[in-house]
């Protein structure tokens, strides 16, 4: 069975995904990545955990989270400011594709986890993401 380049890339990111790797990456880079990137990752993670999320949506989520975890990004994470731009784009793109499966419980869990990691934070940025998710307009700086 032959794979084209896109399929090979997707397979690489799927293989990079695991729950422990995701949380290790988030713990290591949460402050540097910013609350917006982490919120998107958590929304995807908790949507992945739902039994009712369809297999195709789960594949999209695993690919995006695998890309987020994978150490060799298009733009390396250690580059100030720009380092997480590609991660934000990948996570937001996946979220647009699976937004119909993100429910209020998923959002609540993501926000609770953010509170554990970031303490008190400005909710307005996350409220904006939630509103844009309803309109399929998530990516916007």
MDTraj code that builds the backbone (N, CA, C; nanometers):
import mdtraj as md
import numpy as np

residues = "UNK UNK UNK UNK UNK UNK UNK UNK UNK UNK UNK UNK UNK UNK UNK UNK UNK UNK UNK UNK UNK UNK UNK UNK UNK UNK UNK UNK UNK UNK UNK UNK UNK UNK UNK UNK UNK UNK UNK UNK UNK UNK UNK UNK UNK UNK UNK UNK UNK UNK UNK UNK UNK UNK UNK UNK UNK UNK UNK UNK UNK UNK UNK UNK UNK UNK UNK UNK UNK UNK UNK UNK UNK UNK UNK UNK UNK UNK UNK UNK UNK UNK UNK UNK UNK UNK UNK UNK UNK UNK UNK UNK UNK UNK UNK UNK UNK UNK UNK UNK UNK UNK UNK UNK UNK UNK UNK UNK UNK UNK UNK UNK UNK UNK UNK UNK UNK UNK UNK UNK UNK UNK UNK UNK UNK UNK UNK UNK UNK UNK UNK UNK UNK UNK UNK UNK UNK UNK UNK UNK UNK".split()
xyz = np.array([
    [0.0837, -0.1176, 0.0000],
    [0.0000, 0.0000, 0.0000],
    [0.0880, 0.1237, 0.0000],
    [0.0664, 0.2125, -0.0960],
    [0.1465, 0.3331, -0.1057],
    [0.0714, 0.4515, -0.0478],
    [0.1473, 0.5400, 0.0184],
    [0.0909, 0.6614, 0.0746],
    [0.1454, 0.7804, -0.0019],
    [0.0619, 0.8821, -0.0245],
    [0.1152, 1.0044, -0.0815],
    [0.1741, 1.0870, 0.0332],
    [0.2395, 1.1999, 0.0004],
    [0.3072, 1.2802, 0.1026],
    [0.2121, 1.3292, 0.2104],
    [0.0911, 1.3706, 0.1734],
    [-0.0049, 1.4198, 0.2711],
    [-0.0440, 1.3089, 0.3687],
    [-0.0670, 1.1890, 0.3184],
    [-0.1024, 1.0766, 0.4049],
    [0.0113, 1.0417, 0.5002],
    [0.1361, 1.0507, 0.4513],
    [0.2510, 1.0233, 0.5364],
    [0.2623, 1.1265, 0.6485],
    [0.2391, 1.2539, 0.6148],
    [0.2414, 1.3594, 0.7161],
    [0.1339, 1.3339, 0.8222],
    [0.0106, 1.3034, 0.7776],
    [-0.0989, 1.2788, 0.8700],
    [-0.0676, 1.1604, 0.9610],
    [-0.0117, 1.0547, 0.9037],
    [0.0232, 0.9358, 0.9824],
    [0.1282, 0.9700, 1.0878],
    [0.2253, 1.0529, 1.0507],
    [0.3315, 1.0937, 1.1434],
    [0.2705, 1.1669, 1.2627],
    [0.1757, 1.2555, 1.2389],
    [0.1149, 1.3318, 1.3482],
    [0.0227, 1.2449, 1.4323],
    [-0.0472, 1.1524, 1.3685],
    [-0.1311, 1.0599, 1.4449],
    [-0.0462, 0.9750, 1.5379],
    [0.0699, 0.9328, 1.4900],
    [0.1591, 0.8516, 1.5727],
    [0.2220, 0.9340, 1.6853],
    [0.2323, 1.0658, 1.6650],
    [0.2901, 1.1531, 1.7679],
    [0.1936, 1.1775, 1.8829],
    [0.0637, 1.1549, 1.8600],
    [-0.0365, 1.1867, 1.9617],
    [-0.0458, 1.0796, 2.0698],
    [-0.0492, 1.1255, 2.1928],
    [-0.0894, 1.0436, 2.3070],
    [-0.1284, 1.1420, 2.4168],
    [-0.2153, 1.0995, 2.5054],
    [-0.2600, 1.1875, 2.6134],
    [-0.1425, 1.2344, 2.7007],
    [-0.0533, 1.1435, 2.7444],
    [0.0594, 1.1909, 2.8262],
    [0.1488, 1.2909, 2.7528],
    [0.1731, 1.2684, 2.6228],
    [0.2563, 1.3616, 2.5460],
    [0.1886, 1.4974, 2.5342],
    [0.0570, 1.4974, 2.5151],
    [-0.0170, 1.6234, 2.5046],
    [-0.0030, 1.7029, 2.6334],
    [-0.0281, 1.6400, 2.7472],
    [-0.0217, 1.7120, 2.8733],
    [0.1213, 1.7509, 2.9101],
    [0.2207, 1.6716, 2.8718],
    [0.3600, 1.7109, 2.8927],
    [0.3919, 1.8379, 2.8142],
    [0.3489, 1.8419, 2.6876],
    [0.3742, 1.9594, 2.6029],
    [0.3035, 2.0812, 2.6606],
    [0.1789, 2.0655, 2.7002],
    [0.1042, 2.1783, 2.7551],
    [0.1708, 2.2294, 2.8824],
    [0.2088, 2.1402, 2.9711],
    [0.2719, 2.1822, 3.0961],
    [0.4040, 2.2551, 3.0701],
    [0.4770, 2.2086, 2.9715],
    [0.6072, 2.2669, 2.9411],
    [0.5937, 2.4039, 2.8743],
    [0.4945, 2.4196, 2.7860],
    [0.4859, 2.5401, 2.7041],
    [0.3614, 2.6257, 2.7276],
    [0.2823, 2.5962, 2.8300],
    [0.1536, 2.6659, 2.8481],
    [0.1691, 2.8173, 2.8519],
    [0.2574, 2.8665, 2.9327],
    [0.2730, 3.0127, 2.9443],
    [0.3247, 3.0727, 2.8147],
    [0.4191, 3.0054, 2.7514],
    [0.4768, 3.0567, 2.6275],
    [0.3752, 3.0504, 2.5126],
    [0.2994, 2.9427, 2.5042],
    [0.2025, 2.9266, 2.3953],
    [0.0858, 3.0229, 2.4115],
    [0.0470, 3.0460, 2.5352],
    [-0.0637, 3.1367, 2.5612],
    [-0.1937, 3.0624, 2.5818],
    [-0.2826, 3.1292, 2.6493],
    [-0.4083, 3.0678, 2.6887],
    [-0.4946, 3.0294, 2.5686],
    [-0.4852, 3.1055, 2.4616],
    [-0.5666, 3.0792, 2.3423],
    [-0.5307, 2.9434, 2.2800],
    [-0.4032, 2.9192, 2.2611],
    [-0.3570, 2.7924, 2.2027],
    [-0.3937, 2.6759, 2.2941],
    [-0.3719, 2.6938, 2.4224],
    [-0.4006, 2.5864, 2.5175],
    [-0.5508, 2.5589, 2.5234],
    [-0.6330, 2.6622, 2.5187],
    [-0.7781, 2.6432, 2.5192],
    [-0.8225, 2.5625, 2.3967],
    [-0.7693, 2.5957, 2.2803],
    [-0.8038, 2.5198, 2.1590],
    [-0.7636, 2.3731, 2.1740],
    [-0.6432, 2.3500, 2.2254],
    [-0.5959, 2.2122, 2.2449],
    [-0.6865, 2.1372, 2.3425],
    [-0.7259, 2.2037, 2.4496],
    [-0.8130, 2.1387, 2.5481],
    [-0.9532, 2.1135, 2.4938],
    [-1.0068, 2.2061, 2.4174],
    [-1.1379, 2.1828, 2.3552],
    [-1.1330, 2.0579, 2.2676],
    [-1.0263, 2.0471, 2.1893],
    [-1.0119, 1.9292, 2.1033],
    [-0.9944, 1.8028, 2.1872],
    [-0.9116, 1.8109, 2.2895],
    [-0.8865, 1.6945, 2.3741],
    [-1.0166, 1.6435, 2.4366],
    [-1.0934, 1.7334, 2.4966],
    [-1.2169, 1.6903, 2.5631],
    [-1.3243, 1.6467, 2.4631],
    [-1.3222, 1.7007, 2.3432],
    [-1.4138, 1.6536, 2.2392],
    [-1.3740, 1.5128, 2.1966],
    [-1.2450, 1.4873, 2.1887],
    [-1.1944, 1.3536, 2.1561],
    [-1.2392, 1.2503, 2.2588],
    [-1.2487, 1.2894, 2.3843],
    [-1.2846, 1.1970, 2.4917],
    [-1.4315, 1.1547, 2.4899],
    [-1.5160, 1.2293, 2.4211],
    [-1.6590, 1.1991, 2.4191],
    [-1.6877, 1.0743, 2.3351],
    [-1.7648, 0.9841, 2.3891],
    [-1.8012, 0.8620, 2.3146],
    [-1.8782, 0.8956, 2.1875],
    [-1.9614, 0.9996, 2.1929],
    [-2.0472, 1.0310, 2.0792],
    [-1.9765, 1.1061, 1.9661],
    [-1.8521, 1.1463, 1.9858],
    [-1.7781, 1.2120, 1.8776],
    [-1.7478, 1.1086, 1.7695],
    [-1.7867, 1.1370, 1.6448],
    [-1.7657, 1.0397, 1.5363],
    [-1.6174, 1.0114, 1.5097],
    [-1.5938, 0.8948, 1.4572],
    [-1.4572, 0.8488, 1.4288],
    [-1.3808, 0.9466, 1.3396],
    [-1.4462, 0.9980, 1.2358],
    [-1.3791, 1.0910, 1.1435],
    [-1.3350, 1.2178, 1.2176],
    [-1.4220, 1.2701, 1.3045],
    [-1.3866, 1.3882, 1.3833],
    [-1.2699, 1.3562, 1.4768],
    [-1.2718, 1.2382, 1.5353],
    [-1.1614, 1.1978, 1.6233],
    [-1.0297, 1.1899, 1.5471],
    [-1.0339, 1.1456, 1.4229],
    [-0.9123, 1.1402, 1.3405],
    [-0.8567, 1.2799, 1.3159],
    [-0.9454, 1.3737, 1.2864],
    [-0.9038, 1.5129, 1.2656],
    [-0.8395, 1.5670, 1.3934],
    [-0.9025, 1.5415, 1.5061],
    [-0.8517, 1.5897, 1.6349],
    [-0.7156, 1.5289, 1.6661],
    [-0.7023, 1.3996, 1.6481],
    [-0.5745, 1.3332, 1.6763],
    [-0.4642, 1.3879, 1.5869],
    [-0.4963, 1.4129, 1.4605],
    [-0.3975, 1.4715, 1.3702],
    [-0.3523, 1.6093, 1.4164],
    [-0.4481, 1.6941, 1.4560],
    [-0.4146, 1.8298, 1.5013],
    [-0.3370, 1.8277, 1.6323],
    [-0.3798, 1.7455, 1.7271],
    [-0.3077, 1.7370, 1.8540],
    [-0.1704, 1.6739, 1.8353],
    [-0.1614, 1.5786, 1.7432],
    [-0.0311, 1.5195, 1.7115],
    [0.0636, 1.6234, 1.6537],
    [0.0111, 1.7111, 1.5672],
    [0.0933, 1.8186, 1.5113],
    [0.1398, 1.9123, 1.6228],
    [0.0495, 1.9437, 1.7141],
    [0.0829, 2.0306, 1.8268],
    [0.1951, 1.9695, 1.9112],
    [0.1900, 1.8403, 1.9319],
    [0.2890, 1.7706, 2.0138],
    [0.4208, 1.7511, 1.9399],
    [0.4126, 1.7234, 1.8102],
    [0.5305, 1.6861, 1.7317],
    [0.6397, 1.7927, 1.7461],
    [0.7612, 1.7526, 1.7800],
    [0.8667, 1.8501, 1.8073],
    [0.9180, 1.9266, 1.6856],
    [0.8991, 1.8757, 1.5681],
    [0.9516, 1.9418, 1.4481],
    [0.8383, 2.0109, 1.3726],
    [0.7974, 2.1273, 1.4213],
    [0.6908, 2.2048, 1.3587],
    [0.7415, 2.2787, 1.2354],
    [0.6463, 2.3313, 1.1612],
    [0.6787, 2.4193, 1.0493],
    [0.7540, 2.5410, 1.1019],
    [0.7053, 2.5970, 1.2128],
    [0.7726, 2.7069, 1.2818],
    [0.8079, 2.6546, 1.4209],
    [0.9367, 2.6365, 1.4516],
    [0.9751, 2.5801, 1.5812],
    [0.9188, 2.6598, 1.6989],
    [0.8735, 2.5883, 1.8012],
    [0.8069, 2.6501, 1.9151],
    [0.8973, 2.7425, 1.9963],
    [1.0267, 2.7261, 1.9859],
    [1.1167, 2.8093, 2.0657],
    [1.1337, 2.9498, 2.0086],
    [1.0847, 2.9759, 1.8868],
    [1.0950, 3.1090, 1.8269],
    [0.9938, 3.2013, 1.8957],
    [1.0402, 3.3099, 1.9554],
    [0.9483, 3.4003, 2.0260],
    [0.8363, 3.4505, 1.9341],
    [0.7193, 3.4648, 1.9879],
    [0.5969, 3.5144, 1.9250],
    [0.5467, 3.4232, 1.8128],
    [0.6267, 3.3968, 1.7122],
    [0.5821, 3.3194, 1.5960],
    [0.5810, 3.1689, 1.6193],
    [0.6479, 3.1219, 1.7228],
    [0.6673, 2.9787, 1.7444],
    [0.5416, 2.8948, 1.7519],
    [0.4327, 2.9510, 1.8000],
    [0.3094, 2.8736, 1.8135],
    [0.2030, 2.9134, 1.7113],
    [0.2397, 2.9969, 1.6145],
    [0.1442, 3.0403, 1.5125],
    [0.0931, 2.9224, 1.4310],
    [0.1822, 2.8338, 1.3900],
    [0.1399, 2.7184, 1.3112],
    [0.0547, 2.6233, 1.3954],
    [0.0875, 2.6111, 1.5244],
    [0.0070, 2.5268, 1.6129],
    [-0.1338, 2.5850, 1.6274],
    [-0.1415, 2.7165, 1.6462],
    [-0.2709, 2.7833, 1.6579],
    [-0.3544, 2.7588, 1.5324],
    [-0.2926, 2.7710, 1.4170],
    [-0.3624, 2.7506, 1.2904],
    [-0.4115, 2.6066, 1.2766],
    [-0.3261, 2.5108, 1.3103],
    [-0.3653, 2.3690, 1.3003],
    [-0.4785, 2.3354, 1.3976],
    [-0.4661, 2.3823, 1.5203],
    [-0.5689, 2.3539, 1.6210],
    [-0.7013, 2.4221, 1.5846],
    [-0.6940, 2.5469, 1.5420],
    [-0.8154, 2.6205, 1.5054],
    [-0.8821, 2.5590, 1.3828],
    [-0.8020, 2.5186, 1.2857],
    [-0.8584, 2.4537, 1.1671],
    [-0.9313, 2.3252, 1.2018],
    [-0.8716, 2.2472, 1.2903],
    [-0.9371, 2.1236, 1.3340],
    [-1.0644, 2.1550, 1.4113],
    [-1.0590, 2.2575, 1.4935],
    [-1.1766, 2.2931, 1.5728],
    [-1.2924, 2.3375, 1.4841],
    [-1.2619, 2.4092, 1.3774],
    [-1.3667, 2.4476, 1.2820],
    [-1.4334, 2.3225, 1.2252],
    [-1.3524, 2.2218, 1.1953],
    [-1.4054, 2.0992, 1.1351],
    [-1.4900, 2.0166, 1.2322],
    [-1.4635, 2.0279, 1.3619],
    [-1.5350, 1.9446, 1.4592],
    [-1.6215, 2.0264, 1.5554],
    [-1.6365, 2.1557, 1.5290],
    [-1.7074, 2.2462, 1.6207],
    [-1.8465, 2.1965, 1.6579],
    [-1.9135, 2.1293, 1.5662],
    [-2.0494, 2.0815, 1.5947],
    [-2.0515, 1.9768, 1.7068],
    [-1.9341, 1.9210, 1.7395],
    [-1.9257, 1.8188, 1.8437],
    [-1.8761, 1.8750, 1.9774],
    [-1.8425, 2.0035, 1.9795],
    [-1.7979, 2.0684, 2.1029],
    [-1.9228, 2.1134, 2.1784],
    [-1.9397, 2.0614, 2.2983],
    [-2.0590, 2.0970, 2.3754],
    [-2.0205, 2.1801, 2.4982],
    [-2.1187, 2.2198, 2.5746],
    [-2.0951, 2.3045, 2.6922],
    [-2.0109, 2.2329, 2.7979],
    [-2.0283, 2.1030, 2.8118],
    [-1.9486, 2.0270, 2.9077],
    [-1.8003, 2.0299, 2.8688],
    [-1.7732, 2.0179, 2.7397],
    [-1.6365, 2.0249, 2.6884],
    [-1.5749, 2.1605, 2.7211],
    [-1.6489, 2.2666, 2.6958],
    [-1.5995, 2.4017, 2.7251],
    [-1.5747, 2.4193, 2.8751],
    [-1.6657, 2.3695, 2.9568],
    [-1.6515, 2.3801, 3.1015],
    [-1.5249, 2.3093, 3.1493],
    [-1.5040, 2.1870, 3.1013],
    [-1.3846, 2.1111, 3.1412],
    [-1.2569, 2.1838, 3.0990],
    [-1.2556, 2.2373, 2.9767],
    [-1.1374, 2.3092, 2.9275],
    [-1.1092, 2.4316, 3.0132],
    [-1.2134, 2.5061, 3.0463],
    [-1.1958, 2.6270, 3.1283],
    [-1.1528, 2.5918, 3.2710],
    [-1.2057, 2.4839, 3.3250],
    [-1.1635, 2.4415, 3.4592],
    [-1.0155, 2.4051, 3.4602],
    [-0.9715, 2.3355, 3.3571],
    [-0.8298, 2.2966, 3.3479],
    [-0.7430, 2.4216, 3.3324],
    [-0.7882, 2.5188, 3.2545],
    [-0.7138, 2.6440, 3.2394],
    [-0.7002, 2.7156, 3.3741],
    [-0.8048, 2.7120, 3.4517],
    [-0.7996, 2.7765, 3.5821],
    [-0.6953, 2.7092, 3.6719],
    [-0.6862, 2.5777, 3.6645],
    [-0.5847, 2.5048, 3.7416],
    [-0.4448, 2.5478, 3.6979],
    [-0.4228, 2.5586, 3.5665],
    [-0.2896, 2.5896, 3.5150],
    [-0.2553, 2.7378, 3.5166],
    [-0.3525, 2.8248, 3.4883],
    [-0.3251, 2.9675, 3.4741],
    [-0.3767, 3.0513, 3.5907],
    [-0.4561, 2.9926, 3.6802],
    [-0.5173, 3.0716, 3.7864],
    [-0.6266, 3.1592, 3.7266],
    [-0.6449, 3.2767, 3.7837],
    [-0.7433, 3.3692, 3.7282],
    [-0.6907, 3.4243, 3.5966],
    [-0.7748, 3.4313, 3.4971],
    [-0.7347, 3.4789, 3.3649],
    [-0.8507, 3.5560, 3.3033],
    [-0.8196, 3.6292, 3.1983],
    [-0.9196, 3.7086, 3.1270],
    [-1.0033, 3.6150, 3.0405],
    [-1.1298, 3.6027, 3.0729],
    [-1.2200, 3.5125, 3.0010],
    [-1.2640, 3.5672, 2.8656],
    [-1.2450, 3.6952, 2.8412],
    [-1.2979, 3.7562, 2.7188],
    [-1.2383, 3.6938, 2.5930],
    [-1.1093, 3.6597, 2.5968],
    [-1.0461, 3.5972, 2.4808],
    [-1.1109, 3.4624, 2.4487],
    [-1.1425, 3.3866, 2.5523],
    [-1.2042, 3.2558, 2.5332],
    [-1.3503, 3.2700, 2.4918],
    [-1.4187, 3.3702, 2.5458],
    [-1.5566, 3.3959, 2.5048],
    [-1.5612, 3.4283, 2.3553],
    [-1.4615, 3.5023, 2.3094],
    [-1.4527, 3.5360, 2.1667],
    [-1.4349, 3.4101, 2.0828],
    [-1.3506, 3.3186, 2.1279],
    [-1.3310, 3.1916, 2.0558],
    [-1.4628, 3.1146, 2.0507],
    [-1.5324, 3.1064, 2.1631],
    [-1.6597, 3.0333, 2.1671],
    [-1.7616, 3.0939, 2.0710],
    [-1.7663, 3.2257, 2.0658],
    [-1.8593, 3.2927, 1.9738],
    [-1.8213, 3.2660, 1.8286],
    [-1.6924, 3.2743, 1.7987],
    [-1.6466, 3.2507, 1.6619],
    [-1.6664, 3.1058, 1.6207],
    [-1.6566, 3.0151, 1.7171],
    [-1.6774, 2.8731, 1.6862],
    [-1.8189, 2.8517, 1.6332],
    [-1.9123, 2.9251, 1.6843],
    [-2.0508, 2.9153, 1.6374],
    [-2.0634, 2.9611, 1.4925],
    [-1.9702, 3.0479, 1.4505],
    [-1.9761, 3.1063, 1.3151],
    [-1.8685, 3.0494, 1.2222],
    [-1.7921, 2.9495, 1.2672],
    [-1.6827, 2.8912, 1.1896],
    [-1.5768, 2.9953, 1.1514],
    [-1.5450, 3.0870, 1.2446],
    [-1.4468, 3.1918, 1.2195],
    [-1.3369, 3.1914, 1.3253],
    [-1.2904, 3.0799, 1.3673],
    [-1.2036, 3.0712, 1.4840],
    [-1.0682, 3.1411, 1.4644],
    [-1.0069, 3.1262, 1.3492],
    [-0.8726, 3.1813, 1.3297],
    [-0.8811, 3.3318, 1.3039],
    [-0.8314, 3.4057, 1.3991],
    [-0.8203, 3.5505, 1.3834],
    [-0.7380, 3.6004, 1.4995],
    [-0.6332, 3.6706, 1.4715],
    [-0.5443, 3.7223, 1.5768],
    [-0.5908, 3.8568, 1.6227],
])
top = md.Topology()
chain = top.add_chain()
for i, resn in enumerate(residues, 1):
    res = top.add_residue(resn, chain, resSeq=i)
    for name in ("N", "CA", "C"):
        top.add_atom(name, md.element.get_by_symbol(name[0]), res)
traj = md.Trajectory(xyz[None], top)
